[in-house]
Amino acid sequence: MKPEKRSVRTAALSTAAPALSLADVEALVGRLYGIEGTIRPLASERDQNCCMETADGNRYVFKISNPSEPASIIDFQIAALDHIARVAPSQPVPRVVRTLDGRTHSTTTLTDGRQSILRMLTYLDGVPVRETPRTTTQRRAMGAGLAELNHALHGFAHPAAMHDLLWNVAAAHRLAAHLDCIADPSRRTLAAEFMARFTDHVLPRLVSLRAQVIHNDYHFYNVLVAPDDHERISGIIDFGDMLHAPLVGEVATAAAFHMAGNADPFEGAAQFVGAYHAVLPLADVEQDIVADLMATRHLITVLISEWRVVRYPENRAYIMRHNPAAWEALSQLADLSRSTARDRLLAHC
Protein backbone atom coordinates (compact mmCIF):
# COMPACT_ATOMS: atom_id res chain seq x y z
CA MET A 1 0.00 0.00 0.00
CA LYS A 2 1.51 3.29 -1.05
CA PRO A 3 1.76 5.88 1.77
CA GLU A 4 0.13 8.65 -0.29
CA LYS A 5 -2.91 6.45 -1.04
CA ARG A 6 -3.24 5.55 2.61
CA SER A 7 -3.17 9.22 3.62
CA VAL A 8 -5.97 10.01 1.18
CA ARG A 9 -8.16 7.29 2.66
CA THR A 10 -7.53 8.22 6.28
CA ALA A 11 -7.33 12.03 6.03
CA ALA A 12 -10.93 12.78 7.00
CA LEU A 13 -10.65 10.59 10.11
CA SER A 14 -7.14 11.76 11.00
CA THR A 15 -7.75 15.52 10.78
CA ALA A 16 -9.30 17.31 13.75
CA ALA A 17 -12.79 18.67 13.17
CA PRO A 18 -13.34 22.46 13.01
CA ALA A 19 -14.17 24.10 16.33
CA LEU A 20 -15.63 27.54 15.63
CA SER A 21 -17.27 29.33 18.54
CA LEU A 22 -21.06 29.45 18.55
CA ALA A 23 -20.82 33.23 18.19
CA ASP A 24 -18.77 32.82 15.02
CA VAL A 25 -21.23 30.25 13.68
CA GLU A 26 -24.15 32.58 14.38
CA ALA A 27 -22.40 35.39 12.52
CA LEU A 28 -21.69 33.18 9.50
CA VAL A 29 -25.29 31.99 9.29
CA GLY A 30 -26.57 35.55 9.48
CA ARG A 31 -24.18 36.81 6.80
CA LEU A 32 -24.65 33.90 4.37
CA TYR A 33 -28.31 33.05 4.83
CA GLY A 34 -29.88 36.06 6.51
CA ILE A 35 -31.16 33.79 9.28
CA GLU A 36 -31.02 34.69 12.96
CA GLY A 37 -31.70 32.51 15.95
CA THR A 38 -30.16 30.39 18.66
CA ILE A 39 -27.30 27.98 17.99
CA ARG A 40 -26.54 24.66 19.65
CA PRO A 41 -23.88 22.09 18.74
CA LEU A 42 -24.69 18.68 17.25
CA ALA A 43 -22.54 15.57 17.55
CA SER A 44 -20.36 14.71 14.57
CA GLU A 45 -17.42 12.42 13.86
CA ARG A 46 -15.32 14.59 11.57
CA ASP A 47 -17.21 17.85 10.89
CA GLN A 48 -18.63 20.59 13.08
CA ASN A 49 -22.44 20.61 12.95
CA CYS A 50 -24.79 23.06 14.63
CA CYS A 51 -28.55 23.46 14.87
CA MET A 52 -29.95 26.93 14.23
CA GLU A 53 -33.46 27.62 15.51
CA THR A 54 -35.25 30.83 14.59
CA ALA A 55 -37.75 32.74 16.71
CA ASP A 56 -40.66 31.28 14.74
CA GLY A 57 -39.49 27.69 15.36
CA ASN A 58 -37.84 26.89 12.03
CA ARG A 59 -34.68 24.84 12.42
CA TYR A 60 -31.67 24.23 10.19
CA VAL A 61 -28.43 22.24 10.31
CA PHE A 62 -25.32 24.31 9.59
CA LYS A 63 -22.38 22.14 8.57
CA ILE A 64 -18.73 23.22 8.78
CA SER A 65 -16.84 20.52 6.93
CA ASN A 66 -13.57 18.95 7.93
CA PRO A 67 -10.79 20.86 6.10
CA SER A 68 -9.51 17.58 4.66
CA GLU A 69 -12.85 16.89 2.94
CA PRO A 70 -12.47 17.53 -0.80
CA ALA A 71 -14.90 20.02 -2.33
CA SER A 72 -15.91 17.37 -4.87
CA ILE A 73 -17.21 15.08 -2.09
CA ILE A 74 -19.33 17.84 -0.61
CA ASP A 75 -20.68 18.66 -4.05
CA PHE A 76 -21.50 14.95 -4.43
CA GLN A 77 -23.53 14.96 -1.21
CA ILE A 78 -25.37 18.15 -2.17
CA ALA A 79 -26.13 16.82 -5.65
CA ALA A 80 -27.50 13.58 -4.21
CA LEU A 81 -29.94 15.40 -1.93
CA ASP A 82 -31.05 17.60 -4.82
CA HIS A 83 -31.50 14.47 -6.97
CA ILE A 84 -33.70 12.80 -4.35
CA ALA A 85 -35.75 15.99 -3.99
CA ARG A 86 -36.43 15.90 -7.75
CA VAL A 87 -37.14 12.23 -8.38
CA ALA A 88 -38.66 11.20 -5.03
CA PRO A 89 -39.92 14.32 -3.23
CA SER A 90 -41.73 12.22 -0.64
CA GLN A 91 -38.45 10.81 0.66
CA PRO A 92 -37.86 12.15 4.21
CA VAL A 93 -34.37 13.53 3.60
CA PRO A 94 -32.96 17.01 4.27
CA ARG A 95 -33.22 19.70 1.62
CA VAL A 96 -30.27 21.89 0.66
CA VAL A 97 -30.74 25.54 1.68
CA ARG A 98 -29.32 28.11 -0.74
CA THR A 99 -27.35 31.13 0.42
CA LEU A 100 -28.67 34.65 -0.09
CA ASP A 101 -26.98 34.73 -3.48
CA GLY A 102 -28.29 31.31 -4.52
CA ARG A 103 -25.26 29.10 -3.87
CA THR A 104 -25.39 25.60 -2.39
CA HIS A 105 -22.32 26.19 -0.22
CA SER A 106 -19.68 28.73 0.81
CA THR A 107 -16.23 28.70 2.43
CA THR A 108 -14.52 30.16 5.46
CA THR A 109 -10.97 30.37 6.79
CA LEU A 110 -10.47 28.77 10.20
CA THR A 111 -8.27 30.32 12.89
CA ASP A 112 -5.34 28.08 11.91
CA GLY A 113 -5.58 29.16 8.27
CA ARG A 114 -7.28 26.03 6.93
CA GLN A 115 -10.20 26.39 4.53
CA SER A 116 -13.55 24.81 5.38
CA ILE A 117 -16.70 24.48 3.28
CA LEU A 118 -19.99 25.67 4.74
CA ARG A 119 -23.51 24.52 3.88
CA MET A 120 -26.97 24.45 5.37
CA LEU A 121 -29.71 21.82 5.34
CA THR A 122 -33.25 21.77 6.59
CA TYR A 123 -33.66 20.18 10.02
CA LEU A 124 -35.87 17.10 10.11
CA ASP A 125 -38.20 16.70 13.06
CA GLY A 126 -38.38 13.33 14.72
CA VAL A 127 -36.93 11.08 17.38
CA PRO A 128 -33.81 9.03 16.61
CA VAL A 129 -34.66 5.34 16.52
CA ARG A 130 -31.90 4.91 19.10
CA GLU A 131 -34.15 6.59 21.69
CA THR A 132 -37.22 4.42 21.07
CA PRO A 133 -38.20 0.81 21.84
CA ARG A 134 -37.50 -1.62 18.99
CA THR A 135 -40.49 -3.38 17.50
CA THR A 136 -41.03 -5.73 14.59
CA THR A 137 -43.09 -3.12 12.76
CA GLN A 138 -40.39 -0.48 13.22
CA ARG A 139 -37.68 -2.79 11.88
CA ARG A 140 -39.76 -3.61 8.85
CA ALA A 141 -40.48 0.07 8.27
CA MET A 142 -36.75 0.75 8.37
CA GLY A 143 -36.01 -2.07 5.92
CA ALA A 144 -38.66 -0.93 3.45
CA GLY A 145 -37.58 2.69 3.92
CA LEU A 146 -33.97 1.94 3.01
CA ALA A 147 -35.07 0.02 -0.09
CA GLU A 148 -37.17 2.99 -1.19
CA LEU A 149 -34.22 5.34 -0.62
CA ASN A 150 -32.03 3.06 -2.74
CA HIS A 151 -34.70 3.12 -5.45
CA ALA A 152 -34.51 6.93 -5.39
CA LEU A 153 -30.69 6.87 -5.66
CA HIS A 154 -30.65 4.31 -8.46
CA GLY A 155 -29.30 5.93 -11.61
CA PHE A 156 -27.79 8.91 -9.80
CA ALA A 157 -24.21 9.53 -10.88
CA HIS A 158 -21.52 12.00 -9.87
CA PRO A 159 -17.78 12.23 -10.62
CA ALA A 160 -16.93 11.92 -6.91
CA ALA A 161 -19.23 8.96 -6.21
CA MET A 162 -16.33 6.49 -6.50
CA HIS A 163 -14.33 8.19 -3.78
CA ASP A 164 -12.33 6.27 -1.21
CA LEU A 165 -13.89 5.74 2.23
CA LEU A 166 -12.80 3.65 5.20
CA TRP A 167 -16.44 2.96 6.12
CA ASN A 168 -16.95 0.81 3.02
CA VAL A 169 -17.55 -2.84 3.86
CA ALA A 170 -16.46 -3.80 0.35
CA ALA A 171 -12.98 -2.44 1.09
CA ALA A 172 -12.46 -3.94 4.55
CA HIS A 173 -9.21 -5.63 3.52
CA ARG A 174 -7.50 -2.23 3.47
CA LEU A 175 -7.94 -2.01 7.25
CA ALA A 176 -5.92 -5.17 7.94
CA ALA A 177 -3.00 -3.09 9.20
CA HIS A 178 -5.23 -1.74 11.99
CA LEU A 179 -5.53 -5.19 13.57
CA ASP A 180 -2.41 -4.25 15.52
CA CYS A 181 -4.34 -1.43 17.20
CA ILE A 182 -6.40 -3.98 19.16
CA ALA A 183 -4.64 -4.41 22.48
CA ASP A 184 -6.50 -7.50 23.70
CA PRO A 185 -4.92 -10.62 22.11
CA SER A 186 -8.16 -12.66 22.05
CA ARG A 187 -10.06 -9.83 20.42
CA ARG A 188 -7.26 -9.30 17.92
CA THR A 189 -7.47 -12.99 16.98
CA LEU A 190 -11.26 -12.76 16.63
CA ALA A 191 -10.99 -9.75 14.34
CA ALA A 192 -8.29 -11.46 12.26
CA GLU A 193 -10.58 -14.47 11.72
CA PHE A 194 -13.34 -12.28 10.32
CA MET A 195 -10.86 -10.42 8.16
CA ALA A 196 -9.84 -13.78 6.68
CA ARG A 197 -13.51 -14.69 6.12
CA PHE A 198 -13.96 -11.47 4.17
CA THR A 199 -10.85 -11.86 2.02
CA ASP A 200 -11.53 -15.55 1.31
CA HIS A 201 -15.28 -15.54 0.62
CA VAL A 202 -16.39 -11.99 -0.19
CA LEU A 203 -13.55 -10.09 -1.83
CA PRO A 204 -13.28 -12.38 -4.90
CA ARG A 205 -17.01 -11.97 -5.63
CA LEU A 206 -17.31 -8.19 -5.39
CA VAL A 207 -16.78 -7.61 -9.11
CA SER A 208 -19.95 -9.59 -9.88
CA LEU A 209 -22.24 -7.51 -7.66
CA ARG A 210 -24.55 -4.71 -8.76
CA ALA A 211 -23.47 -1.34 -7.41
CA GLN A 212 -24.86 2.17 -7.13
CA VAL A 213 -24.74 5.21 -4.86
CA ILE A 214 -25.76 4.15 -1.34
CA HIS A 215 -26.35 5.98 1.96
CA ASN A 216 -23.92 3.63 3.75
CA ASP A 217 -24.75 4.74 7.31
CA TYR A 218 -28.40 3.82 7.86
CA HIS A 219 -28.40 3.22 11.61
CA PHE A 220 -30.40 4.11 14.72
CA TYR A 221 -28.86 7.58 15.09
CA ASN A 222 -29.49 8.52 11.44
CA VAL A 223 -33.09 7.33 11.09
CA LEU A 224 -35.82 9.39 12.74
CA VAL A 225 -39.36 8.34 13.64
CA ALA A 226 -42.43 10.44 14.36
CA PRO A 227 -42.67 11.51 18.03
CA ASP A 228 -46.24 10.20 18.23
CA ASP A 229 -45.64 7.06 16.16
CA HIS A 230 -42.32 5.29 16.64
CA GLU A 231 -43.08 2.92 13.78
CA ARG A 232 -43.32 5.63 11.11
CA ILE A 233 -40.06 6.86 9.55
CA SER A 234 -39.96 10.67 9.53
CA GLY A 235 -36.36 11.36 8.56
CA ILE A 236 -33.13 9.97 7.13
CA ILE A 237 -30.09 12.10 7.89
CA ASP A 238 -26.28 12.19 7.62
CA PHE A 239 -25.25 11.44 4.05
CA GLY A 240 -21.59 11.97 4.92
CA ASP A 241 -20.58 8.33 4.28
CA MET A 242 -22.40 8.04 0.97
CA LEU A 243 -20.52 6.47 -1.95
CA HIS A 244 -20.86 4.24 -5.01
CA ALA A 245 -20.52 0.66 -3.75
CA PRO A 246 -22.16 -2.78 -3.89
CA LEU A 247 -25.85 -2.50 -3.01
CA VAL A 248 -25.74 -5.53 -0.74
CA GLY A 249 -23.19 -3.69 1.39
CA GLU A 250 -25.90 -1.12 2.14
CA VAL A 251 -28.25 -3.85 3.38
CA ALA A 252 -25.58 -5.62 5.43
CA THR A 253 -24.35 -2.39 7.01
CA ALA A 254 -27.85 -1.43 8.12
CA ALA A 255 -28.77 -4.95 9.27
CA ALA A 256 -25.71 -5.09 11.53
CA PHE A 257 -27.25 -2.53 13.87
CA HIS A 258 -30.34 -4.70 14.41
CA MET A 259 -28.43 -7.58 16.00
CA ALA A 260 -28.47 -6.09 19.50
CA GLY A 261 -31.46 -6.02 21.84
CA ASN A 262 -32.86 -9.53 21.31
CA ALA A 263 -32.16 -12.92 22.83
CA ASP A 264 -31.71 -14.12 19.25
CA PRO A 265 -29.23 -11.74 17.57
CA PHE A 266 -30.66 -12.63 14.14
CA GLU A 267 -34.29 -11.85 14.98
CA GLY A 268 -34.24 -8.10 14.33
CA ALA A 269 -31.70 -8.25 11.52
CA ALA A 270 -33.73 -10.91 9.68
CA GLN A 271 -36.91 -8.85 9.98
CA PHE A 272 -35.08 -5.84 8.57
CA VAL A 273 -33.56 -7.75 5.66
CA GLY A 274 -36.85 -9.46 4.88
CA ALA A 275 -38.65 -6.11 4.61
CA TYR A 276 -35.89 -4.70 2.39
CA HIS A 277 -36.00 -7.80 0.16
CA ALA A 278 -39.78 -7.48 -0.24
CA VAL A 279 -39.31 -4.03 -1.81
CA LEU A 280 -35.96 -4.45 -3.54
CA PRO A 281 -35.12 -8.17 -3.88
CA LEU A 282 -31.57 -9.35 -3.33
CA ALA A 283 -30.00 -11.46 -6.05
CA ASP A 284 -28.78 -14.97 -5.25
CA VAL A 285 -25.13 -13.96 -5.00
CA GLU A 286 -26.10 -11.04 -2.74
CA GLN A 287 -28.09 -13.35 -0.48
CA ASP A 288 -25.11 -15.69 -0.22
CA ILE A 289 -22.72 -13.04 1.17
CA VAL A 290 -25.00 -10.59 2.97
CA ALA A 291 -24.33 -12.23 6.36
CA ASP A 292 -20.58 -12.15 5.70
CA LEU A 293 -20.82 -8.44 4.98
CA MET A 294 -22.92 -7.87 8.10
CA ALA A 295 -20.08 -9.36 10.11
CA THR A 296 -17.64 -7.24 8.12
CA ARG A 297 -19.45 -4.07 9.17
CA HIS A 298 -18.89 -5.02 12.81
CA LEU A 299 -15.27 -5.76 11.98
CA ILE A 300 -14.55 -2.36 10.46
CA THR A 301 -16.42 -0.70 13.34
CA VAL A 302 -14.03 -2.15 15.91
CA LEU A 303 -10.96 -1.55 13.76
CA ILE A 304 -11.72 2.11 13.03
CA SER A 305 -12.94 2.95 16.54
CA GLU A 306 -10.00 1.27 18.30
CA TRP A 307 -7.62 3.12 15.99
CA ARG A 308 -9.29 6.53 16.28
CA VAL A 309 -9.91 6.61 20.03
CA VAL A 310 -6.17 6.50 20.70
CA ARG A 311 -5.71 9.61 18.56
CA TYR A 312 -8.77 11.54 19.76
CA PRO A 313 -9.45 10.50 23.38
CA GLU A 314 -11.42 13.72 23.93
CA ASN A 315 -14.07 12.40 21.53
CA ARG A 316 -14.11 8.92 23.05
CA ALA A 317 -17.84 8.73 23.79
CA TYR A 318 -18.77 9.46 20.18
CA ILE A 319 -16.07 7.35 18.55
CA MET A 320 -16.75 4.29 20.71
CA ARG A 321 -20.56 4.42 20.75
CA HIS A 322 -20.91 1.36 18.48
CA ASN A 323 -17.79 -0.48 19.67
CA PRO A 324 -19.25 -2.67 22.47
CA ALA A 325 -22.17 -3.88 20.35
CA ALA A 326 -19.81 -4.65 17.46
CA TRP A 327 -17.56 -6.82 19.63
CA GLU A 328 -20.60 -8.60 21.04
CA ALA A 329 -21.91 -9.31 17.55
CA LEU A 330 -18.57 -10.69 16.36
CA SER A 331 -18.50 -12.99 19.38
CA GLN A 332 -22.02 -14.21 18.59
CA LEU A 333 -21.13 -14.86 14.96
CA ALA A 334 -17.77 -16.51 15.65
CA ASP A 335 -19.13 -20.02 16.30
CA LEU A 336 -21.52 -20.09 13.34
CA SER A 337 -20.72 -21.40 9.90
CA ARG A 338 -21.20 -19.07 6.96
CA SER A 339 -24.21 -21.02 5.74
CA THR A 340 -25.89 -21.03 9.16
CA ALA A 341 -25.46 -17.29 9.55
CA ARG A 342 -26.76 -16.73 6.02
CA ASP A 343 -29.85 -18.87 6.50
CA ARG A 344 -30.76 -17.25 9.80
CA LEU A 345 -30.35 -13.76 8.35
CA LEU A 346 -32.53 -14.63 5.35
CA ALA A 347 -35.26 -16.28 7.43
CA HIS A 348 -37.85 -13.69 6.38
CA CYS A 349 -36.87 -13.54 2.70
PyMOL commands that set and color helices and strands:
alter all, ss='L'
color gray80, all
select helices_A, chain A and resi 3-14+22-33+71-87+129-131+136-153+169-181+185-208+247-256+265-279+284-311+313-319+323-334+338-345
alter helices_A, ss='H'
color red, helices_A
select strands_A, chain A and resi 38-42+48-53+59-64+96-97+106-109+115-122+127-128+211-214+223-226+229-236+243-246
alter strands_A, ss='S'
color yellow, strands_A
deselect
rebuild
show_as cartoon
